[in-house]
Amino acid sequence: MAIVIAHLPPMKHAGRTMLLAVAGFGFATVVFGISRNFWLSMAMLVLIGAFDNVSVVVRHTLVQVLTPDPMRGRVSAVNNIFIGASNELGGLESGLTAQWLGPVRSVVLGGIGTVTTVLLTALLAPQLRRYGPLQPHAEEEIPRDPAFPVLPPSAPAAG
């Protein structure tokens, strides 16, 4: 999927694409969870990976495009911490749920939870649903925090 995305023109409807990709991830997860056919299960795993790749590309691009230049490193660092923590917490949640309900129910409920989250996000955040192309917006002036000075591009860093 990464190779396909790299050769496609920029997305025109990034918000809708991301929501559809995450919903596709959830639906494919449900089908994977109830499947008893090896080839159907493999196909769902391929789709899960492809949908996940699309959502990751859109999310990371939005963080880069929407964050003002002076804040980009800090925002990316915090974003990476949350992603890493959510993966670990998700693994714990999935393991506990599988232990309590069994692996099939755990996977199916995870997929249903994903689709439910997408539907709620689409309803509660219409600006995300309507977000257009993945491209930089006009830079807005942000207040500067004196504790974190921003060096001009030509100034060497102290150290």
Backbone as a ProteinNet text record, in pm:
[ID]
protein_1_A
[PRIMARY]
MAIVIAHLPPMKHAGRTMLLAVAGFGFATVVFGISRNFWLSMAMLVLIGAFDNVSVVVRHTLVQVLTPDPMRGRVSAVNNIFIGASNELGGLESGLTAQWLGPVRSVVLGGIGTVTTVLLTALLAPQLRRYGPLQPHAEEEIPRDPAFPVLPPSAPAAG
[TERTIARY]
82.4	0	87	198.5	288	337.8	368.4	414.5	301.7	180.5	65.3	43.8	43.2	21.7	130.3	254.4	365.6	349.7	278.6	263.4	131.1	44.4	-83	-67	-152.4	-150.4	-195.8	-165.7	-205.4	-355.8	-391.2	-532.2	-609.4	-727	-810.7	-902.8	-934.9	-1026.6	-962.4	-859.4	-779	-859.4	-944.6	-1022.8	-1114.9	-1189.7	-1280.7	-1202.2	-1089.3	-1006.8	-958	-913.3	-863.9	-976.6	-1092.1	-1203.7	-1246.4	-1251.8	-1288.1	-1183	-1055.1	-948.3	-958.7	-984.6	-995.9	-1121.9	-1230.8	-1351.5	-1324.8	-1254.1	-1217.4	-1132	-1040.5	-957.4	-1048	-1147	-1237.7	-1321.1	-1378.7	-1459.7	-1375.4	-1254.2	-1166.8	-1128.1	-1113.6	-1082.3	-1197.3	-1320.4	-1436.8	-1442.3	-1424.3	-1428.9	-1316.1	-1198.1	-1086.4	-1122.7	-1184.7	-1219.1	-1318.2	-1413.6	-1514.6	-1481	-1377.9	-1341.8	-1289.2	-1327.7	-1274.1	-1202.2	-1186.6	-1120.9	-983	-881.6	-744.3	-724.2	-769.9	-744	-822.6	-942.9	-1018.7	-948.5	-901	-826.7	-701.3	-628	-507.7	-543.2	-649.9	-693	-730.3	-796.5	-834	-710.2	-609.6	-485.5	-416.1	-418.4	-361.3	-438.1	-571.4	-652.5	-630.7	-619.3	-593	-463.4	-359.4	-231.9	-241.3	-313.6	-327.5	-405.9	-518.7	-598.3	-519.9	-445.4	-364.5	-259.5	-198.7	-97.3	-156.1	-274.3	-339.1	-364.4	-419.4	-450.5	-323.9	-217.6	-91.3	-34.5	-36.2	15.8	-62.9	-194.6	-276.8	-250.8	-253.3	-232.9	-97	8.4	142	156	97	103.6	28	-88.4	-164.6	-87.1	-19.2	61.6	169.7	234.1	340	286.7	173.1	118.5	50.2	-19.2	-98.7	-21.4	94.1	172	263.7	260.6	351.6	498	580.9	721.8	791.6	779.9	853.9	809.8	691	638	645.7	686.6	676.9	751.9	872.6	950	885.3	839.1	776	644.8	565	437.4	461.5	558.5	589.3	637.6	718.4	767.8	652.8	562.6	447.4	358.8	338.4	259.2	319.6	451.2	517.7	504.3	508.8	491.5	351.1	250.7	113.3	91.8	150	135.5	199.6	321.4	389.2	313.6	264.7	190.2	58.7	-9.2	-138.5	-119.8	-10.5	15.8	36.3	111.7	137.7	11	-64.1	-189.6	-291.4	-292.8	-381.8	-346.8	-218.9	-176.9	-221.2	-209	-254.1	-405.5	-479	-625.7	-667.2	-603.1	-638.2	-609.7	-497.9	-463.8	-561.3	-595.8	-692.2	-829.9	-872.4	-1002.8	-1004	-895.8	-888.3	-892.3	-828.5	-830.6	-971.5	-1042.2	-1175.9	-1283.3	-1278.6	-1386.7	-1349.3	-1221.7	-1173.5	-1121	-1030.6	-965.5	-1060.4	-1156.5	-1246.1	-1331.6	-1393.7	-1476.1	-1392.9	-1271.6	-1182.8	-1153.9	-1121.6	-1091.4	-1215.8	-1328.7	-1452.5	-1494.5	-1488.9	-1524.4	-1428	-1301.3	-1205.1	-1241.2	-1279.8	-1321.8	-1448	-1544.9	-1669.3	-1639.3	-1550.6	-1511.1	-1444.5	-1364.9	-1298.9	-1401.1	-1495.9	-1599.1	-1685.2	-1719.8	-1799.1	-1724.2	-1595.6	-1514.4	-1511.6	-1499.6	-1500	-1633.5	-1742.5	-1875	-1891.8	-1851.9	-1862.2	-1772	-1652.1	-1559.9	-1616.2	-1670.9	-1728.6	-1846	-1924.6	-2038.3	-1995.3	-1900.8	-1861.3	-1753.1	-1684.9	-1578.2	-1598.9	-1703.8	-1730.3	-1616.5	-1537.6	-1425.8	-1321.8	-1305.3	-1213.4	-1270.4	-1398.2	-1464.4	-1453.4	-1459	-1456.9	-1317.7	-1213.6	-1078.7	-1040.6	-986.4	-955.2	-819	-748.2	-620.4	-510.3	-416.5	-300	-198.5	-208.3	-113	-99.3	13.4	34.2	-66.4	-105.5	-192.3	-107.3	-165.3	-92.5	-43.6	80.1	141.4	75.7	31.5	-25.7	81.4	80	174.7	130.2	222.5	189.7	267.4	213.7	288.1	414.8	522	650.1	663.8	710.5	737.2	883.6	912.5	1053.2	1138.1	1076.5	1152.5	1204	1141.8	1180.6	1204.6	1317.8	1341.9	1354.2	1307.1	1313.5	1425.4	1522.7	1634.8	1596.1	1641.1	1617	1689.7	1643.8	1703	1853.2	1904.4	2046.3	2134.1	2074.5	2154.5	2201.3	2330.1	2378	2326.3	2305	2258.9	2375.3	2348	2451.9	2480.8	2600.6	2626.6	2763.8
-118.9	0	125.5	120.1	236	269.8	168	189.9	248.9	200.2	253.9	400.4	432	570.8	661.7	612.8	694.9	730.9	648.7	674.3	740	759.9	826.4	976.8	1055.9	1199.5	1225.8	1343	1372.8	1353.3	1307	1284.5	1415.6	1412.6	1532.7	1545.4	1434.3	1433	1352.4	1408.4	1333.9	1291.4	1378.9	1344.1	1226.6	1234.5	1125.3	996.4	1008.8	892.1	825.2	905.4	848.4	778	840.9	777.9	648.4	649.9	527.5	418.2	456.8	358.3	294.5	375	319.2	232.1	275	192.1	61.2	67.5	-53.7	-145.6	-87.6	-163.4	-238	-167.8	-229.4	-340.8	-314.7	-417.8	-540.4	-517.7	-630.5	-708.6	-638.8	-705.3	-795.2	-745.8	-827.3	-952.7	-934.7	-1050.2	-1148.2	-1096.3	-1182.9	-1261.9	-1193.7	-1258.9	-1372.6	-1360.7	-1465.7	-1566.9	-1537.7	-1626	-1760.1	-1863.2	-1997.4	-2049.5	-1958.7	-1993.7	-1928.5	-2010.6	-1959.9	-1845.9	-1862.1	-1761.2	-1632.6	-1644.5	-1524.8	-1452.5	-1527.5	-1468.3	-1396.8	-1458.9	-1395.3	-1268.1	-1273.5	-1154.7	-1041.5	-1075.9	-972.6	-913.2	-996.2	-943.8	-848	-881.1	-790.6	-658.3	-666	-543.1	-463.5	-532.1	-463	-383.2	-445.3	-375.1	-259.2	-278.1	-171.7	-53.9	-82.5	25.8	98.5	24.8	87	178.5	135.1	217.3	348.8	344.2	467.5	562.1	510.3	598.1	655.9	576.9	626.7	737.9	719.2	821.8	952.1	942	1063.4	1128.8	1052.3	1110.8	1179.2	1111.3	1170.7	1293.2	1287.5	1403.5	1521.2	1496.6	1605.4	1669.6	1587.9	1644.3	1735	1692.3	1772.5	1897.9	1886.3	1997.6	2101.5	2057.7	2149.7	2212	2156.8	2210.4	2321.6	2438.2	2545.9	2501.5	2552	2510.9	2511.6	2619.8	2621.3	2515.1	2458.8	2360.8	2216.9	2199.1	2068.3	1957.7	1982.9	1880.2	1838	1935.6	1904.5	1829.1	1874.5	1807.9	1665.5	1647.5	1512.8	1422.6	1477.4	1397.7	1352.1	1443.7	1407.1	1306.1	1328.1	1235.4	1094.8	1085.4	954.3	887.1	964.7	907.3	849	923.6	875	751.1	748.1	630.7	508.5	524.6	412.9	363.7	457.1	418.8	351.9	402.8	343.3	202.6	177.8	41.9	-54.8	-13	-99	-120.6	-14.8	-28	-111.8	-94.2	-175.5	-322.7	-354	-493.2	-552.3	-473.1	-518.4	-540.4	-443.5	-453.7	-575.4	-597.1	-711.6	-844	-851	-973.9	-1002.2	-898.8	-917.9	-955.8	-887.6	-917.7	-1060.3	-1102	-1238.6	-1340.4	-1308.8	-1400.4	-1410.3	-1298.5	-1297.5	-1352.7	-1313.6	-1346.1	-1449.1	-1477.2	-1565.9	-1483.9	-1540.8	-1463.8	-1417.5	-1500.2	-1460.4	-1341.7	-1351.2	-1238.7	-1112	-1128.9	-1014.2	-942.7	-1019.2	-960.4	-894.3	-963.5	-909	-783	-784.1	-664.1	-548.8	-580	-475.7	-410.7	-492.4	-437.8	-355.2	-404	-328.1	-197.6	-202	-80.3	21	-27.4	60.8	129.7	52.9	110.4	208.8	174.7	264.7	395.3	386	505.6	593.9	533	609.9	682	611.7	674	790.7	772.9	882	999.4	969.5	1076.2	1151.9	1080.2	1144.3	1234.1	1192	1273.8	1392.3	1370.6	1474	1568.5	1530.1	1614.6	1629.6	1701.5	1714.1	1782.8	1866.6	1932.8	1830.7	1722.5	1616.3	1543.3	1512.2	1442.5	1523.5	1655.9	1741.9	1791.1	1748.4	1797.6	1761.1	1857.1	1841	1782.5	1842.5	1784.9	1794.9	1701.3	1702.6	1801.2	1923.7	2026	2127.8	2197.5	2296.2	2411	2462.2	2578.5	2701.1	2817.4	2941.2	2938.8	2976	2977.1	3083.6	3043.3	3138.3	3172.2	3296.1	3338.1	3278.9	3212.5	3154.6	3227	3233	3298.5	3219.1	3288.9	3224.8	3205.5	3089.8	3060.1	3092	3186.2	3223.3	3106.4	3005	2889.6	2804.1	2818.9	2741.5	2836.8	2904.1	3000.3	2929.7	2997.3	2944.6	3018.1	2941.6	3002.1	3024.1	3132.7	3149.6	3040.5	3007.5	2895.8	2909.9	3032.8	3050.6	3052.6	3061.8	3071.8	2932.9	2919.6	2789.1	2763.3	2638.8	2600.2	2606.2	2648.7	2655.8	2515.8	2489.9	2356.8	2322.7
0	0	0	69.9	72.3	-67.8	-146.4	-284.1	-368.3	-349.3	-422.8	-387.4	-258.2	-214.4	-269.7	-271.9	-320.8	-468.1	-545.3	-688.2	-724.9	-627.8	-653.6	-638.5	-704.3	-678.1	-534.5	-481.3	-342.6	-322.8	-203.6	-171.9	-176.3	-234.6	-242.5	-122.4	-58.3	56	169.1	230.3	327.8	450.2	500.8	619.5	594.2	486.7	451.3	424	353.9	323.5	451.6	548.5	673	748.8	758.1	828.5	759.5	627.3	554.4	572.2	575.2	595.1	733.6	835.1	970.4	981.6	918.2	917.3	843.1	730.9	657.5	742.7	819	912.8	1012	1066.1	1162.8	1101.7	983.4	916.7	882	830	795.6	921	1033	1159.4	1203.4	1188.9	1224.3	1136.6	1006.1	915.1	948.7	976.7	1016.6	1142.4	1238.4	1364.4	1349	1256.3	1240.8	1131.4	1053.7	942.1	991.4	920	945.5	820.9	722.3	596.7	594.2	571.8	573.6	474.2	349.8	247.2	273.3	324.1	361.9	476.9	573.3	685.4	636.3	544.9	489.4	413.3	334.7	260	356	466.4	564.5	630.9	658.4	715.9	618.9	490.8	390.1	390.7	392.7	395.5	522.8	635.5	762.3	752	698.5	681.9	584.7	474.6	374.7	431.7	497.7	557	665.1	744.8	849.5	788.7	679.7	613.8	564.8	506.4	458.8	576	685.1	798.1	860.6	866.9	922.7	834.9	704	613	629.5	633.2	646.6	781.5	889.9	1023	1034.6	990.9	1002.3	911.8	794.7	705.8	765.7	823	885.2	999.6	1080	1188.4	1130.2	1023.1	962.7	894.9	829	750.6	839.5	941.7	1023	1139	1171.1	1281.8	1231.4	1297.9	1257.5	1267.8	1178.2	1172.9	1308.2	1388.3	1515.3	1615.7	1597.3	1691.8	1639.9	1515.6	1450.2	1524.3	1568	1637.5	1767.4	1845	1973.4	1953.5	1858.7	1832.9	1783.2	1695.2	1645.5	1758.3	1850	1962.8	2051.6	2085.1	2167.7	2094	1965.2	1884.2	1888.1	1874.5	1878	2014.5	2121.8	2255.9	2269.2	2223.6	2233.3	2147.1	2028.4	1941.8	2006.8	2057.3	2123	2245	2326.2	2446.5	2410.1	2308.5	2271.3	2216.3	2145.3	2096.5	2212.5	2312.4	2427.8	2509.6	2533.7	2608.5	2530.4	2398.7	2315.3	2321.3	2325.5	2339.4	2472.4	2579.5	2710.9	2709.4	2655.8	2649.2	2567.3	2453.4	2368.5	2439.5	2508.2	2581.2	2694.1	2769.8	2878.8	2825.2	2718.4	2659.3	2604.2	2540.3	2487.4	2600.7	2712	2825.8	2884.2	2893.1	2953.2	2859.5	2731.3	2638.1	2532.7	2519.5	2414.1	2297.9	2219.5	2113	2002.6	1963.9	1854.7	1896.8	2013	2060.6	2078.9	2127.4	2148	2016.6	1912.7	1781.6	1722.1	1728.4	1671.6	1746.1	1878.5	1955.4	1926	1906.1	1869	1736.7	1638.7	1509.2	1520.6	1598.7	1619.2	1691.5	1789.6	1860.3	1767.9	1674.8	1578.2	1489.6	1436.3	1349.1	1427.6	1550.5	1634.9	1659.4	1686.3	1708.6	1584.5	1466.5	1341.3	1324.5	1348.3	1333.3	1429.5	1554.5	1651.8	1613.5	1568.5	1526.8	1407.2	1310.9	1192.6	1230.9	1329.3	1373.5	1459.3	1548.5	1644.1	1592	1486.2	1430.4	1280	1238.7	1095.5	1019.7	1088.3	1020.9	977.1	1052.1	1010.2	889.1	895.1	784.2	654.9	664.9	546.1	508.4	583.5	554.3	411.7	339.9	197.9	170.1	74.3	29.8	135	124.6	213.3	158.4	202.6	160.2	271.4	275.6	381.7	371.5	487.1	493.5	521.4	504.4	532.4	676.8	694.2	826.9	913.2	1030.6	1124.7	1225.8	1270.7	1372.9	1505.8	1574.5	1703.2	1811.6	1932.8	2040.1	2071.3	2096	2125.5	2275.7	2314.7	2454.9	2479.6	2570.5	2592.7	2643	2701.5	2749.5	2633.5	2515.7	2398.2	2281.5	2279.3	2171.1	2036.1	1934.5	1798.8	1726.4	1680.1	1608.2	1462.4	1404.5	1260.8	1184.1	1063.7	988.4	966	955.4	925.5	1049.9	1169.1	1290.9	1335.4	1367.4	1415.5	1557.3	1587.7	1721.8	1818.3	1939.1	2041.2	2092.1	2124.9	2179.7	2169.1
[MASK]
+++++++++++++++++++++++++++++++++++++++++++++++++++++++++++++++++++++++++++++++++++++++++++++++++++++++++++++++++++++++++++++++++++++++++++++++++++++++++++++++

